Amino acid sequence: ATKGSGGGAHADVAASAATAGVAADEKKEGGGSEDGKGGGKSDTMQDGEPLEAPSQFLCPITLVMMEDPVLCKDGSTYERTAIEAWIAKHGTSPVSREPLGRDQLFPNRALKEMIERFREQKLSQ
């Protein structure tokens, strides 16, 4: 995983997350967890079709549109629950492999607003 460039690191992150069960929980059809948090509910249009989202709206760990994006010190943005689970297991950034703690996650409010506007526009069509 140290060779190459491009999507290799993100592919490793997604594969590792799937192994850890993070991606599987986020991708359940019909809508996430019992408390209503989760990608499915907000990521489908009224006719049940999935929203086609720009790639920058997708968490590189779960590959699902983010609801609570957080920015890490290495400049990457993730879904809060996914990166917290990653940190709990690995203690590092999925991209840089540098040490990373939960106290180094910051809300990405600008991205969250863009995602919310995108959802509103798509759902009103």
C-alpha positions in Angstrom: 0.0 0.0 0.0 3.0 2.3 0.0 3.6 2.2 -3.8 1.8 4.2 -6.4 -0.4 7.2 -6.3 -3.9 8.2 -7.2 -6.8 6.4 -5.6 -4.6 3.7 -3.9 -4.8 5.2 -0.4 -8.5 5.8 -0.7 -9.1 2.2 -2.0 -7.0 0.9 1.0 -9.2 3.0 3.3 -12.4 1.8 1.8 -11.2 -1.9 1.9 -10.1 -1.6 5.5 -13.3 0.1 6.6 -15.4 -2.6 4.9 -13.4 -5.2 6.8 -14.0 -3.3 10.0 -17.8 -3.2 9.2 -17.9 0.6 8.9 -18.8 0.8 5.3 -21.4 -2.1 5.5 -23.4 -0.3 8.2 -23.4 3.0 6.3 -24.5 1.4 3.0 -27.6 -0.4 4.2 -30.5 0.2 1.7 -33.5 2.0 2.9 -31.8 4.1 5.4 -29.2 3.7 8.1 -29.7 3.1 11.7 -32.7 3.0 13.9 -32.1 6.6 15.2 -32.4 8.0 11.6 -28.7 8.8 11.3 -27.1 7.1 8.4 -26.6 7.6 4.7 -29.6 5.8 3.3 -32.6 7.9 4.4 -31.3 11.3 3.1 -29.5 9.8 0.0 -32.6 8.6 -1.8 -35.1 10.7 -3.8 -38.8 10.5 -3.3 -39.1 7.8 -5.9 -36.6 5.6 -4.1 -33.8 6.3 -6.6 -30.4 7.0 -5.0 -29.0 10.6 -5.3 -26.1 10.9 -7.6 -23.7 13.0 -5.5 -20.5 14.7 -6.5 -17.5 12.7 -5.3 -16.3 15.5 -2.9 -19.6 14.9 -0.9 -18.7 11.2 -0.3 -16.8 10.0 2.7 -13.6 8.3 1.4 -14.1 5.6 4.1 -17.7 4.7 3.6 -18.2 6.0 0.0 -21.6 7.4 1.2 -22.7 11.0 1.1 -21.7 12.7 4.4 -24.1 14.1 6.9 -21.6 15.3 9.6 -18.4 16.0 7.7 -15.3 16.7 9.8 -11.9 18.0 8.7 -8.7 16.3 9.9 -5.4 18.0 10.5 -4.0 16.4 7.2 -6.7 18.3 5.2 -8.9 15.3 4.5 -12.7 15.3 5.2 -14.6 12.3 6.5 -18.0 11.4 7.9 -17.6 11.9 11.7 -18.8 8.4 12.7 -16.6 6.7 10.1 -13.4 8.5 11.0 -14.1 8.1 14.7 -14.4 4.4 14.2 -11.2 4.4 12.1 -9.3 6.3 14.8 -10.6 4.0 17.6 -9.2 1.0 15.7 -6.0 2.4 14.0 -5.1 5.7 15.8 -3.9 7.2 12.6 -5.1 9.2 9.5 -6.3 6.8 6.8 -4.5 8.9 4.2 -1.2 10.1 5.7 -0.9 7.3 8.4 0.2 10.0 10.8 -1.1 9.7 14.4 -4.6 11.2 14.7 -6.9 11.7 17.7 -10.6 12.6 17.9 -9.6 16.0 19.4 -8.0 16.7 15.9 -11.4 16.6 14.1 -13.1 19.8 13.2 -16.6 20.4 11.8 -16.5 21.2 8.0 -19.4 23.6 8.1 -18.9 24.9 4.6 -19.1 21.4 3.1 -22.0 20.4 5.3 -24.0 23.5 4.0 -23.1 22.6 0.4 -24.3 19.0 0.9 -27.6 20.2 2.6 -28.3 22.6 -0.4 -27.5 19.8 -2.8 -30.0 17.4 -1.1 -32.7 20.1 -0.9 -32.3 20.9 -4.7 -32.3 17.2 -5.7 -35.3 16.3 -3.5 -37.3 19.2 -4.7 -36.9 18.1 -8.4 
